[in-house]
Amino acid sequence: WGVPSTALGGGMLDPSSSAWVPLPPGPEDAQLAGPFAGVFGEDEGGYESPSGWALDVREGSWGEIPERPGGMSLSSGSVATVGNRLVVVGGEVWDEERPNGELLNEVWMWTPPPD
């Protein structure tokens, strides 16, 4: 990972035409914000990372997944998808207050904005 959205190639399948179409251009500030995180639609989604940019296939646009509460930088959390929601379970956090790291037993859920 670590590849900004603006560098992603490839495309997505348009089920109405059975044709592959190019991905929309990535956000201009994706270089600073983080990697590709996933894709979501009205009732479904798929995520690979708890942060970064996600493609809204309803609109053909990119949106940034916001920071988790407290602005924690999370490592090693498990990522799952429920419908179109991103669920992150556990992980570890490293910051000035926890220089040796701390294991987390928390769950976060992000719901994409409505269409």
N, C-alpha and C positions, 0 to 999 in steps of 0.2 A: 504494500500500500504506500502511503506517503506521496502518491502521485496526485497533483491537484486536478480538479475537474476540467480545467481549461486544457489539460494535456490528454484527456481521455479521447480515444478514437472509438470506432465501432458504431453501433446503431441499436435500434429497438424495432421489434416486429409490430407492425400495425395490423391487428387482427381483422379490421374491416376490409383491408385490401390484400392481406397476406403478403405484404411487401415489407422489406427492411427499409427503414428511414433513418437518416443520421440523427445522432443525439443533438439536442439543442446546445448552443455554445454555453460553456460554463461561465459562472459569475466572474467578473473582472477581478474581484479581490479574493478568489479562491486560493491563490498562491499563499496568502497570509492566514486564511481561516482554517485550512485543514484539508484532509483527503476526501475522496468519494466515500459516502457512508451508506447509501442505499437508494431504494426506489419505492414509491408508494402511489397508490391509486385511491379510488373511492372506498373500497372495502378490503384491499389487500396491500401487501408490502413485502419487502425483503431488505434486511439490513446486514451489513458486514462490520460496522463500527458504531460505537456509541456517540461519535461526534463527527462533524464534517458537513458535507453537502449531500442533500438527497434530491433525487429527481422526482418531481410531481408529474406523473404521466397524464393526469387529467388536463393540465395546463401546458405541458411541454416546457416547464420552467424549473429552475433550481431553487431550493430553499436551504438555509443553514439550520441545522439542528442546534437549538440553544444550549448554553452551558447548563449543567446540572445545578441544583440549589447549592449555594455557597461557592460556586465557581470552582469546585474541586476538579483537579486533573486526575482522572481515573486511569488506572492500568489494570489489565487482565480481567475486566468484567465480562461476564457471559452475556451475549446478545441474543435476543429472541424476538420473533414477530408474532403479534396477536392481532389478527385482522390487518389493519394498516398501521397499527401502533408499534413503536419501538420499546422494548422492555430490556433493561439492563439490570443484572443481578450480581451483587457482590463486587469483587475487585479489590484493589488496594490503592491507597492514596499516599503520595509523597509530597510533603510541603515543608515549610520552615518549622511548623509545630510538630511535624512527624518526620524528622530526617531519616529515620530507619524504616519508614513505611508503616502503614496500619491496614490490616485486613478489614474489609467492610462486610457487614451482613445486612445490607440495605437493598431496596428495589426502587428503581426509577422507571417511570413510564412517560413517553412523549407521544402525544397525539397530534398528527398533522393538522394544520388549519383546515377548516371546511372549504369546499370548492366555491 
